[in-house]
Amino acid sequence: MSILNEANDCHKILVRLVSYANTICSELFRVKDLIPEDFINPSNCCKDLIFDYSYIPKSESIDMKINSSRELRIIDMKIKEKYERIIWRTFQVFESIYQYTKQVEEFYDKIIEGEYLQYNAETLLVDVEGKQLVCETLSFVVRLLLLLDILIPGIVRERILIFVLRHKRSNEFGDLDKIIPLVKRTEYIVGSSKKPSNYPDEYLKRIHVNDYIVQMAIGRMLSDDIYNTTKSFPLPDHRSSALSAQGSLLTMILFLSPQTLNNNISFMNEVVNKFFGDCWIVPIYIGHCIDLTFFWDSYKSARQALQRVVTPSHIENIWKGHQQVMAKCKVELQGYLEEGGMTDEKVMLNMQKLINCQRNCNVVLRWALLHGTYPIKKLRDIFVKPKYHEDIIDFLLETAQFEFELKRIIGNIVKEKPLQWENLKNESSKRMKDLSNYFNDENKLSEHSNSGLMKWCLFMSEQIDKLDVKEISSGKSLSKLIQAMEEVETNYLNDLSLVVVETVRKTKDMLTKMFRLLNVNDTVRGLLDNISDCSYANELLSTQVYVEYLQQIIKKNPRNSLKLRSLILKMSSILHLALLRMMQAKTDEQMENVSKYYSEVLVNYVQRVLEVIPEQVFLLINSIAKLQVTSIPETPVFVEKKDIISFALFDERNYLAELTHAVSIYAEGILAMETTFVGIIQVDPVKLLEDGIRKALGRRLKNMFSKTLQFKIKGNLGETLTQLSELSNQIGGFSTSFRYIQDYLHIDGLKVWQEEFTNVISTCVNEECNSFLANGLDTVNSQTFIGKLTSQIMSIVDYRKNVFYLSAANGWFYKDGKEVIGYVFMRKLVSALSVLGVTGINQLCAFKCVKELNDIITTVNLIVEKYSVFNQMTQNFNENKLNEQNIFKVIDNGLSVVTKIGRSLIDTLHNLGTLQLLREQLNCQLCSENRTKATSLHFALKSFDQALVHDFFENPNKKEREPLIYNEINRFLDVAGFVPALSKVYITCAEGGDQIASVLSSFILYCSQFFIFDSKYQTLMLRPKAPVPYDPYVLAVGIVTVFRQFHPSTMWASFSYLSLYVKGVMTNCLTLSKQIPFIIFQLCDFMTSIIQIGGYDKKIYDSLIPVSLLASLNQPN
């Protein structure tokens, strides 16, 4: 029974094991790029909570330390919430590697024990597919561990395992105690010039594979060509290329037999002679390579065997030979790639010559790419000369283009082969029948009658009709027919007319073409694919040196992007390597997943290389923008005849045309690429260009914002206005130029501009806002231009800069009446950042409000915990024990506490009030923009909002409400500026209202002594020489915002405390005929301002403090 028979259990297990290993590799490649930076280089806030294996012996003490610290517990929970998903996914890769090695060990133990009746170790390694699968499964045991050590550093693996150990329940994994030692760090450091003496020997001792199977596999690979690849590279000089895949397997499996590498010099000499005589850089899996001179250095026999061939003189001879072959191939490629150099006829005629050229090119490329990137330092100068990499890339692109054209032509021939065959067969048969009629004896009047030739032509026609393209014997029959025609043409047609001779010659040519058609089949296409394999270079070509040179080539001539398409199709051989066993195992879901990953890798590589085109386009756009802004004024609608010549500007417009033409050339370079499938992903050149333009546009916009909005002086209004004006001019000019060249780029410029502008603003806003979220581990320092600009605005209106907020004018002003932040500033802001930027600042201010509110509530809770006076105040108030007589002592006690800590609370409340008033201004500007530039939308939103509110109040018990409607309309209302900031509830506070009321009542009384009511500005103003500088109106807004987060009873409870205090003081003064203290009037003014700002019911306030009582008294001057 063949091992590929699906009824064969060995087949199922081996194929699924190899398929499983390929799946693990693709997932390992994925997660290596997703590992959080905090697990690679822990930040200050995480370094005390992310541990390596040193945690294990000290776990109890460390956990006790974390549990005893509230701050560490909070950060630990944030780390868990933020990273749990990706860390668990990475751990599953570790677990899969362990499971794979375990399954391989168990399978071969069963083979040795004879549990599979059909096969034992010997018969498995005799079967053609069996020996391939055995060697692949064994090699993947080593590959997976080496790739793991190369891609994920050991200390990172340990941190991941400890994270899982600390945060996952024990019933979620049963093999953690075995996975921990398997992925423990090694002393090997990627990129280091020194290797630990016992590496990877000690590392691989963590797995245990039956040594008998290992030795059998090594012996089989040394004696056999297990993949039968010598037919693709039959020449002795090509042996290392022919046996490259087998040599990679052998290298991996030899690591499982360190005694062979150390103590069997004759065997290692044989290995080196067969596989590594001229190639010591070995690809281990899809572009990841190892240097045998480095990895075999600690193995005595292997090192000695390799040192015989890796010598300067030998390397120099190898490179000279490759240079000669490369020079010859370049001449051949130049001829083939010329127009008309490869046609269907020429390809069929020169098939063997073309294949030989392809072989030579790929052998040279393989050696040059591998050894030019991984050379031994002391041998590097032998062959890596200046422009070495450039020459290799040029040769690679020419080879790829040649292979692409050759495969395309052969593919077309194979596709059209049946039709061409039938046409040629019918035409040649018809010609022979016509000649038969020409020589027919019945034609008495003809002087050309010849019964012998007539019968011969008729016989040939019958033989031609019997030919079948699907029959193997047709080739032999065609050869005989062609030979017979040549004999007849030479011996019997000399005296006949030229028409007869030409007919026979053309028929012979048709049969020859049919013969050549037979030689072009799927086998040839498979041979070409094997020869053109480039999976070894996937990682090499992604290095910066090769990418930069590819970009230089495209920059010089954008149409060279066609060669890039050929190169990517050549590199797509990585898909065949990864998917072959998956197709045999019929694991469709895994196959699709793996195919998608490697396809995305290739597409990302294309996008990375082609980034140069959008970058060049935007350099041209910068020149166009500068030209349009500075040299070519906008032409008015009406121009007098005498002034027309002044708008001509021939030189400037000619230069503008040259720049525009250059843009179109770059666009045509990408668009010249036809739609191509890379794996399972379709690469559309139009979309490729648009995606590149979008990416480059986003980078340009972000750089423009970041570089322009750099504030050297904190809180400087003049500098800020200047930079906003400069940014507005830059954005305007850039936008105009981008829309100007949209037709030459074949994109919808306005749409792309608006979408990318939105993305840049949204990304920066989200980055800033994320630092305030519950699971955010980042600091709240502003990192983006949105955050820096918001902080600058907050600094401009800082109360320490002698500015005050005037509610009547809706803005901040200096003492001399000059506007600071108001209408003019907001217009500048909209002009520079558009409505999107203003909305982003508004959203960021809302997040800052949440932070300030949380800080205030935390501060109040700490005050209440530390000082019992406020709990007593609340208790007495709830029990109705407070009155006008005993309120003084309670309030005075609270006032003494607030006096100690009032300054910090003032700062926080003032920041909160500033943010709220800034949001009010932003909302006002948004509403104005919406009303003037989108009038229909403005009134539609307004009407819809009113309708929803009316429906809610008219039918409060209505259950059939669609929450999505409210969510959607709320999103539009926020952007349109309809939602007043002062009525916004930012946080939910079900408890704590009593404590807030008691603390803020004392705080309001404390603050009231520092201001007066200014009749000129009709607002609260700071008293001259007040010890605590602040803006009373802004502070009142902050207090109103805090009250808004609680039930309205909280505010009235606070005012009840104060009203008792006011009435008590007034009663005492009236009784003793004393003048009422000025602070009472200040307090009442402050309370009145809070009522007005918050929109509370004035009647309730009047019931607490009778207006008639206040009116009857004269306020002291």
N, C-alpha and C positions, 0 to 999 in steps of 0.2 A: 504494500500500500504506500503510495506517495505521501510524503509528509505534508504536501499542500492539499491533500484530500480533507475536506471539511469534517469528515467522520473521524479523523485522526485526532485523538486528544492531545498528542504532542504538538501537532500543528496549531491547534487552538491556543494552547498555553504559550508557546514560543512567540507566535505572531502577536498575541495580545500583550505579552511582556514588552516586546520591542515597541509596539504602538503606545503602550502606557509610558514607556521611557521618553519617547518623543513628545508626548503630551506634557510630561513633567518638565522637560527642557523648555518648552515654549512658555509655560507658566513661570518658570524660574526667570526667564528673560523679562517677562512682564513685571514681576514684583520687584526686581532689583531696582527699577526706576521709580517705584512707588514708595519705597521705604522712607518714612519721615526723617527729616534732617535731625530731629531731636534724638533719634536713635543712632545717628552717625556721629554728630557732634552735639551733645546735649547742651541746651541753653541753661542759663543760670537758674531759671525757675524749675528746670526739670532734672538737673544733675543729681539732686538728692533723692530722686524717685525712680530713676532708670538705672538698673543694676546689671552687672555681668555676673559670672558664676561665683564671684566672691560673696554674693548675697546668701548662697545656700547654707554655709556653716553659721552665718550670723542672722538668719532669717527672723528668729524670734525677737531679738533685740531691735532690729531694724523696724519690724512691724510695730513693735511697742512704741518706738520713737515717732512713727508716722501717726499712729492712732492717738497719741497724746497731744499732737499739734493740730489745731483746727485749720491753720493755713495749709499745712502739708496735706491734710485730708482733702481739702477743697481742690488743690492743684492735682492731687492724685486722681480724683474723680474726673477732673477736666481732661487729663491725659488719657484716661480710659475711654471717655466718651469720644474724644477726637480721633484716637488712633486705633481703637479696638478692631475695627473692621479690616483695615489693611494688614495689621499685625497678625490677626487670626488667619488671614489669607496666606500670608508668608509662612506662618507656622504649618499650614496644611501642605505647603510645598515640602518642608522638612519632613513631615510625616509621610508624604508620598514617596520620598527618596528612601526612607527607612522601610516602608512597605515593599517597595520594589526590590531592594537588596534582600529582604527577608524571603520574598516569593522566589527569587532566583536561587537562593541557597536551598530552599525546601524542594524546588523542582529537581535540581541536580542531585540532591541527596536521594530522591525517589528514583531517579534514573539509575544511580549506582546500586541501589537496593533492588532494582528489577521490578518495580511496581508497574511499569509500562511494558506490556508483553511484546508490542510491535517493535520497540526500539530499546537499545542500550547505548552506552557512550560511543562504541565503535560504529554501529550502524547509523547513528545520527550524523556522525562526521563523515560518512561515506555519501549520504544523500546530498544531492546538489543544493537544494534549498536548506536542508538540515544543517549543513556545516556553516552556511551563511548566518542562519538564525542563532545557532549556538555561539558563534563568535560575536555577534551583535549584542546578545543578551549579556555576555560576560564583559564586553567592552563598556557597556552602559553602566555597569556597576562602578567602574572607575571614572568614567566620564562625568557622571552625575556629581560625584564627590569633588572632583577637580573643578568642575564648573561652579559648584557651590562655593568653593574656597576662593575662586578667582572673582566671582561676581559679587558676593556678599562677604565682607571682611568678618573674621572670626569674632571679634568683640561685638559686632553688630548682631551676629547670630545669637550670641549669648544673651545680649540685652533683650532680644525678641523672645527667647525661650523663658527668661525670668519674668518678663511681662505676662506671658501666657500663664506661667506657673502661679503668679500672684493674683491674676484677675479672672481666671477661668475655674469653673467647678471641676472637681476631680473626675466626675463621671462623664465629662465630655471628651476625655482622651484616656486610653488605657495603656499607651506605649510611651508616655512622656519620659519615664525613667530610663528607657532605652534610646530615645531620641536625643536626650540631653548629652550623653557621651559621644553620640555619633556626630553631632554638629559642633562639638566643642572646638574652640579656636586652635589653630596651629601656629607655628612660628613663622610660617611663610607669609611674606608681604609682596603683593603684586607690584611689579616694577622695580623691585630691589635687585641689585646686582649680585647679591649673595643669597644662597639657598641654604636652609638648615640641612645639616649633614644627614639627618635621618628622614628627610622629606622626599617623596610622599610615602615612604615605607611605613613609618609609624602611623601616619594618618590612615592608610589603607588597612592596617591591622584591626581597625574597628569593624571590618566586615570579614566574613569567613565563607569562602567559596571552596568547594571540594577541589583539592590540588590535582587529583587525577584528571578531572575534566579540563582544568586549566592547561595541564601539560599536553593533553591530547589536542586541544584547540591550537596551542602554539605549534605543535608538530604539523598539524594539518595545514595551517597557514604558510608554514615555511616550505612545504612540499607542493602545494596546489595553488592554482589561480582560482580562488573560490568564486569570484564574480565573473570569470571568463572575460576580463577586460583587455587582454592582450590583442584581441581582434580589433579593438579601437585604436591601439597604439602598438602595432606589430614590430616596429624597429627596436633593436637592442638599446639604442640611445634614448628611447622613450620609456624605458622600463619603469623608472621611478614614477612617471605620470600614470602609466598603465596600472601599476600596483599601489597607487596612492591610497585608495580607500582601504585596501587590505593592510597596507602598512600602518595606517591609523589605528585599525582594530588591533593589530599585533602590538603596537606601542602601548596601548591601554592594557592589554591582557598581560604583557610582560611585567607590568607593575605588580601583578598578583603573584609573580614568581620571582622574588628578589634574589633567590639563590641562583637562578639562571643569569640574571644581570650581573651578579657579583663573581660567580665562580665558574662560568662555562665560556671561556674565551673563544674556543673553536666555534661553538654554536653562535655566539654573538658576531663573530667575523662573518659567518654565513648570512646572518640576518642583515648586517650592514651592507654586505656585497649585493644582496638581492634587492633590498628596499631603500637603503639610504646611502648608496654609493655616491650620489651627487645631490642629495637633498636631505638636509638635517632639520628643517623646519616642518613640523607635522601638524596638519589641521586635525583637531580632535572633534569639533562639531560646529558646523555652519559658521565658519570664519574665525573661530577661536583656535589659536595655534599655540604650540609649545615648542621651545628650542631644546632639541635633544642634548646639545652640548651643555646646557644648563641643568636639565632634569636628570641626565644620566651621569652627571659629574661625580656623584657620591657612590656610583656602582662601578667597581673596579673593571670587570670584564667589558661592560658596555662602554665605559669611557675609553679604554684602550682600543677597542675595535673602531670606535668613531674617530679617534685621533689619527688613525691611519689615513683617513680620507679627507678630514677637515684640516687641510694644511694650506698655507698661502699659495703654494705653487699649483696645487690641484684646483683650488677655487679659481685662480687666475685662468687656468686652462679651460675650466668649465665655462666661465664667463666669456672668454674669447670665442669659444665655439658657439655660444648662444648669440653673441653679437654678429657673427658671420651669418647665422641662420636668419636673424632678425633683419639684417640688411637685405638679404635675398628675398625674404617674405614681403618687405616693404615695397620692393619693386613689383613683385607679383600683385600685391594688393592694389597698388596704384593703377595697374592695368585693368584689373577686374572691376574696380569701382568707377572707372571712367564710363561715360554714357555709352551704352552698347557693349560694354565689356563682359556682361553676363546676360545672355539671352537664353531662352529655352533650348535652342539648338546648341549653343556653346556649352551650356551646363551638361546636357546629355552627352555631348561629344567628349568633354574634358572632365568627366565626373571624378575619375581617380586622381587626376592632377589637382583638382579643387580640394578634394578631401585631404590629400597629402599636405597641401598648403595650410589648411585649417589645423591639421595635426601639429605641424611645425610651429605655427603661431601660438597655439595654446600651450605647448611644451615650454617655449621661451617665456611666455607670460607667467606661467605657473611658477617657474623658478625665480624670475625677476621680482614678481610681486611678493612672494613669500620671503625670499632672502634679502630683498631690499628694504623690508620693513623690520625684520627680526635678525639683523646681522650681529655676529660677534663683534664687539667694539674694536678689538685689535685687527680684525679682518675687514672692517667696513670700507676703508679707503681703497681696497683692492678693486672694487667694482662700483661702489656708490660714489660717482663723480658728480660735479655740478650738472644740473639739468637731467640727472638720472631719472627722477620721478616724472618729470615732464615728458621725457622720451618714452617712458613705459606707458604713460596715460595716452599719449598720441597713438602709440602702437595698439593699445587695448581698444581705443575707440575705432580705429580702422578695422581691426579684427572683428569687433562686434558688428560694425556696419556690414562687413563682408559676410559674416555668418547670417545676419538678418536677411540680406538680399538672397543669399544662397538658399536658406530655408524657405523663404517666400516663394522663390521660383520652383523649388522642388515640391513644395506644398501645392502650388497651382498645377504642376505637372501630374502629381498623384491624383488630385481632385478631378482633373479633366482627362485623365488617362483612358478610362473606358470609352469616352466619346471620341477622343483622338484615334484610339485604336480602331474603332469601328469605321471611322471615316477613311483612315489610311487603308484598312483592309478592303473595304468596298471599292475604293478608287483604284487600288492596285489590281484587284480582281477584274474590275471592269476594263482596265487597260489591256490586261492579258486576253480577255475575251474579244476585245476589238482587234487585237493582233491576230487572234485565231480566225476571225472573219476575214481579215485582210489576206491571210494565206490559204483561204478555203479553196479546195479543188472545184467546187461547184460553180465558182465564179469564172466561167470559161473565157470571158472577155478580158480577165485580168492577167497580165504577164507576170504577176508576183505570186501566183498560186504555188503553194509548197505544202504538200500533205504532212511531211515530217514536222515542219515548224508549226503547222496548224495544230497537230495533235499535242505537240510539246506545250504550246501556249494554252491550250484548253486544259491540259493536265496541271499546269502551274496555277491556272485560275481555280481549279477545283481544290488544289492543295492550300491555296491562300484562304479559300472560304472555310476550310476546316480549322483554321487557327483560332485559338481561344485565349484571351488575355489572362484568364484564371488558371490555365493549365501550365504546369512547369515544363512539360515537354515542348511547348510552343517555341521556346528559345532554341532548342536543337533543330526543330523543323525550319525555323526562320534561317538559321545558319546554313542549312543545306540548300534552301531555296536561293539564298543570296549567292552561294558558291556556284550553283547551277547556272544562274543568270550571268555570272562573270564568265563562265566557260563558253556559254552560247554567244555572248557578246564578243568574245575574243576570237572564236573559231568560225562562226557561221553568219555573222551579220556584217562582215566587212564590205561585201559587194551590194548590200541592200541600201535603200534610201536613208537619208538622214532622219526622216520622220520615224522610221522603225527603230533605228539605233537610239534616238532620243527617248522614245517611248519606253524601251527596255531599260535605259539608264535611269529614267525617272521612277520607274516601277521598282528598280533595285534600291534606289534611294529611299523610297517609301518603306520598303521592307527593312532596310537598315535602321530607319527611324523607329519602326515598330520594335525592332530588336533592342534598341536603346531604351525605348519606353518600358520594356520588360524589366530592365535593370533599375528603374526608378520606382521604389516602393516604400512601404512603411518601415522596412528594415533599414533602409538608407537614412530615413528621417531619425530613427532611433540612434543610429550610429553617429549622426551629426550632433544630436543632443548629448550623447555620452562624451564626445570629444570636446564640445563647447562648455562642459561643466565648469562653473565658476563659483561654486558654493564655498570654496576655500577662501575667497577674497571678500566675502561679505563685510567682515569687520575691518579688513585692511583698507578697502576703498572708502570707508566711512571716516578714516582719519583726516585730520584737518589739512594735511599737506596735499592729499589727492583732491579733496573737495574744493580747496582754493584754486587749484590749477584747472579743474573742470570749469569753475566759474570764470576764470580768466579766458578760457577758450570760448565760452559762450559770450562773454563780454566783447571779445574781438569780433565775433561773427555770430549774431543771435541764431542764425539758421543751423548752427552746430548743435542746437537742442535736438535735432533729428538723430544725431549720433548718440545722444544721451538716452533716447528711447531704445535704441539698439542695445546699449549697455545694460539698461534695466532688464530688458528681456533676457539678456545673457545671464544676469545675476539671479533671475527668477528660478534658476536651477535649484535653489535652496528649498523650494516647495516640493520638488520631486523627491529630494532626499528625506524630507520630514514626513511626507504623506504616503510613500509607497507601502509601508507596512500597515498603515492605518486603513488603506483601501483593501488590503488583504484581510485585515481583521474585521472589516465592515463596521467600524466604529464611526458612524456618520456624524454624530454630534461633535465628538472630539475632533474629527477631521475638519469639519467646518470651522471650528473654533481656532485650531492651529493654523489652518489655511488663511483665515482672516488676519491673524496676528502677523504672519510673515508677509502677507500682501501689504498690510499697513506699514510694515518696516520699509518695504521697497518704495511705496508711495511717499512716505515721509522723506526718504532719501532723495527722491526726485524733487520734491518741494524744497528741500534744503539746498540742493544744487541750483535750482532755478530761482532761488531768492535773489540772485544777482540781477535778474531782469527787472523786477519791480524796484529794486534799489536804484538801478541806473535810470529807470523811468522817473523816479521821484527827484533824482538829481537834476534831471532836465526840467521837471515841473518847477523846481525851485528857481531855475534860471528864467523860466517863462513867467513865473509870478513876479520876480524882481523886474523883469523887462516891462510887464504890463503895468506895474505900480509906478515905476520911476520914469520910464521912457515913452510909453504909449498911453497918452491920456484917453479917457473915454470920449468917444465922439458924440456930440450932442445930437438931438433929434433934428434940429434945424440949424443949418450952417450957411452963412452967406457965401456967395460964389467966390469972392475975393479971398476968403479964409480957408477954402478947401485945401489949397496946397500946403498949408501949415499942419494939416492932419495927415498928410500923405506919409511922411517919415519912412522913405523907401528903405534905407539901410536897416532901421530897427525892425520893420515888418519883414524884410528879407531874412534877418537873423531869427525872427520868430518862426518863420516858415521852416527854416533849417532845423530848429529845435523840435518843432512839431513832427517833421519828417523822421527825425531820429527816434522819436517816441513810437511812431508807427512801425519802424523797422524792428524795434525790440518786441513789439506786440506780435508782429508777423512771425518772429522767430519761434515763439511758443505755439502760435496757432498753426504753424506748419506741421506740427506733430499731429498725426492722425489719432483718433480715439483708439485706445489700446487697453486690453485687459492685462493687468498685472496680477496674476493669481486670480482671485475672485472679485477684485475691485477694478472697476472701469475707470481709466484715467482719461478724462475729457479735457483737451487742451484749453477750451474756453473757460471751463470752471477752474482749471489749474491757474490760468492767468488771473482770473478774478480773485481767487483765494490768495494768490501771492500779492496782488494789489491791496487787498483788504488788510493782510498782515502787515505789509510795509506802511500802509496809511495809518494803521493803529499805532505802530511804533513812532511814526513821525509826529502824530498828534500828541502822543504822550510826552515825547521829548520836547516838543514845542511848549506844552503847558509847564513841564517841570523846569526847563531852563529859563523860561521867561519869568515865572512866578517864584523868583528867588529873592527873599526879603533880607537885606543886610541889616536894616535897622528895625527892630521890633516895635510895632505899633506906629510906624511912620505913615501918616495919611498921604502925604505928597508922593512918596515912593510907590505906594500901593496903587494910587490913581494912575501914575505914569506907566507902571507895568501892565495894568489892565488895559490902558489905551494902546500900548505896544502890542499886547497879545491880540486885541481886537483887530488891529491892522494886519498882523501876520495871518490870523485865521481868515480874515476876509479875502486877502490876496491869494492865499493858498487855495481856498474854496473856489474862487473864480477861475483860477488856472486849472484846477482839477476838473471842473465841469467843462472847461474849454477843450480839453484833450480827450473827453470821454468817448467820442465817436472813433477816435484813432485807436483806442484800446478795446473797442467793441464791448463796452460795459455801460450800465446805467449809472452814470457818475453821481447824480444827485442822491439816488437811493443808497448807493454804496457809502457816500459821504455821511449821510444822516445815520445810517446803521452803525458805521464804525465810530462816529463821534459819540453816539449813544453808548456803544460798548466800552469806550475808553472812560467816559464819565462814570458809567455804572460799575465798572471794575474797580476804579479808584474809590468810589463811595463804599462799595461792599468791603473792600480791603480795610478801610477806616472803621466801618461799622462792625466788622467781625471782631475787632479787638474789644468791643463792649459786650459781646455775646457771652452767654453763660459758659460755653466750652472754649472760649478764646484763651489762648495761652500767651498771646503776643502782648507787648506793652502798648499803652494807649498813646505813645508818642506819635505825632503825625508823620507819616512816611510819604504820603502822596501829595500832589499839588492841591487837591481838594482839602485835605486836612491842614496843610500849611496855610492856605488862604483863609480858612475858617478861624484858625488860631490867630492869624494876623488881624482879622476883623475884630475878634474878641479883645485883642491887645489895644486896638485903636479906641474902643469904647470903654476901656478900663477906667473905673471911677477915680483912680489915682492920677489920671491925666487931666483932671479938672474939666471933664465933660459931664453933661447932664442930659437926661432924656426929657423931651418936651412932648407930652402926649398930644397936645393940640396940633403940632406940626408933624407928628409921627416920625421923629428922628432924634438923633443926638446932636448937641450943639456945644460950642465953647461958650464960656461966660460972656464973651463979647457979641454973641448971637450968630457967629459964623457956623454954618452947617458942617457937621462931621460925617455922620452916616445918615443919609436921607435919600431924597429922590435922585439927586445927581449921581451919588455913588451907586445906587441900585441900577440906574440906566447903564452905567459903565460896566457893571457886573454882568448884566444881561447881554450887552454887546460883545463882551469877551467870551463868556461861557455859554451863552444862549439859555433858553428856558431849562434845558436839561441840566446844565451846571448849577443853576440857581436851585432847581429841585433837589439836586444832590447835596448842596450845602444845607438846605432845609432838612433833608432826611438825616444828615450827620448831626445837626443841632438837636434833633429829636432824640437821637441815641445819647448825646451828651446830657440832655435833660434827664434821661433815665438814670444815668450814672450819678448825677448830682442828687437826684431824689433818693436813690439808694444810700448815698453817703449821708444825707440828712437824717434819714430814718435810722441808720446805724448809729449816728452820733446821738440822736435823741434817746435811743434805747440804752446806750452806754451811760448817758447822763442819768436816766431814770434808775438804772441798776446801781449806780454809784451814790446817788443822792435820794434819800427816802422822802424828801419834802414833797416831791411831785406825786408820788403814790398816795401820800396823806391828803394832798390837795384833791386828788381825784376821788378818793374814798369819801372825804367829807362832802364834796359836791354831790356825789351820787346819793349820799344819805341825807341830803338837804340840811347839812349842819353849818354851811357857810352862810354868812349874812354880812350886812354892811358894817357890823361892829368887829367881827373876828377876821375879816378878809385881809386886814392890813398885815397882820403877822404872817399869814400864809403867803401873801404876795411878796412881802419883804424877804422872807426866807428864799423863795424862788428867785427873786431879783438878785440876791447876793450870790447865788450859784451861777446865774446867767452872766453876771458881771465878770466872773472869772474866765468863762469859756465863750463869751459872746463874740469875740473877734473872729474865731474860726467859723462859727455858725453864720456870721454876717457874710464872710467871703463866699461860703458855699451858696447861701440863699441869693446873694447878689449875682453870682455866676448864673444861677438858675434863672433869675429874673432877666438878666441880659440875654440869655439864649432864647427865652420866650419872646421878648420884644423884638429880637432879631428875626425870629420866625414870623412874627406878625408883619414885619416889614417885607420879608421875602414873599409871604403869602399875598400881601397887597400888590407887590410888583408882578407876581405870577397872574393874579386876577386881572390886572390891567393889561398885561400882554395877551391874555386869553380873550379879553373883551374886545381889544382893538385888532388883533390879527386872526382871530377865529370866532367871530361874532356869533355865528350860528351855533357852533359848539358850546360857547359860553352860555347862551340862553337855553339851549337844550338841556345842558347839565343842571342849570339852575332850576328849570321847570321840573325835571325828573326828580331832583333832590327834594324839592318842595312837595311833590306828589307823594314820595315815599314817606316823608315825615308826617304829612297830613294823614296818610293811610295808617301809619303806626299809632298816632294819637286817637284817631277815630275808631280804630278797631284794635285796641291793646291786647285783646284775648285771642286774636286771630292766630291759628296754629299753622295754616298752610302758607308759610312764607318761604321763599327761596333764598337761602343764605348766600348763594353765589352772586345773586343780583346785588346784594349789599356790598359784598367784597369787591366786585367789579366797579360799581359806581364810586365806592370809597377811593379806589385807586385813581380814578379820573379826577375826583374832587380834590385829592391831595395835590396832584400835579397842577390843577387849575387854580389853586389857592383859595378854595372855598371853605376849608376847614380852619376855623379860628384856633390859634395855638393855645389861647388862655382857657379854652373850654375842653382841651384835650386831657384825657385820662391816660397816663403813660404806664402806670403800674397798678396792680390790684392789691389793695390793702384792706383785707377783711377785719383785721385786728390792729390794735395800737392807736386807735383814734383818741382815746382818753389821755394817753401819755403825750401825744402830739399837742392836744388842746392845752394841757397844763403847762408844758414847756414853752410853747409859742406865746401863751398869754404873758408870761414873765418876760419873754424875749421882746414882744411888741412894746411893753412898757419900758424896757431897757433902752430900746432904740428911739422911742418917742422924744427923749430929752435932747436929741442931737439935731433937730430940724425945726423949721417954721414954715408956715404957709405963705408963699410969695404971691401977693395979689397981682403983681405985674404979669407974671407968667402963668398965674392961676394953677400952680402946682406946688408940691412940697419941695422945699429947698433945704440944703444943709446949713445949719447955723454957722456963723463966722467963728473961726477958731475951735470948731468942734474937734474933740480928741480922736474921733473915729471917722475918717473921711469915707463917705459913701453916698449913693444917690437914693434918697428915700423912696422915690417913685419906683425905681427898679427893684428895690428891696421889697416893696409892697407887692409887686408882681410875683416875686419869688415866693412870698408867703401865701399868696392866693393860689399859686400852682401847687404848693404842698397841700393846702386844704382841699384842692380839687381832687386829689387822689383818694380822699376819704369820704365817708358819708357827710352830707351837709351839717348834720348834728355836731360834727367835730368842730367846725368853724363857730357855730353858735355857742357851743360849750366854752370855747376859748373866749368869746366875746362876753359870755355871762360872767366869767371871772373878772374881766376888765370892767364890766358895767357895775358890778358890786363895788369894785374898788373906786370907780368914779363917783358913784352915788354916796359911798361912805365918806369920801373926802369932802364932797360938796355939803353933805349933811353936817359934818363937823364944823366946816367953815361958816355955814349959816348959823349954826348954834352958837358958835364962839364969836360971831361977827368978824371973821377973818377974811382976808382976800383969798380967793381961790388960787392955788398954785398954777403957774403957767403950764406946767407939765400936763395938767388935766386937759387944757385946750389942745395942746400938742397931741396928746393921746387920742382925743376925740377926732381931730383932723386926720390922724393916721388911720383910725378905724373907719372913718367915712371914706377915705381913699380906697381902702381894701374893699369896702362894700361896693363902691362904684366900679372898680377894676374887675371884681369878680362877678358883677351883675346880680348881686344878691338882693333879696327883698328888703327894701328900705323900711317897710312898716315893722318888720321884726326888730330891726335895729332901734327904731324909735320907741318900741315897747320896752327895750332894755334901758335906753338912756333917753328920757323925755326931752324932746326938742324944745318944748316951752321952758323947761328948766334952764337949758343952756342959753336960750334967747334972752331970758330975763337978766342974765348976768353980763357984765361988761368985761370983755377980754382985756387984760392989762396990756399996755404997750410995751 
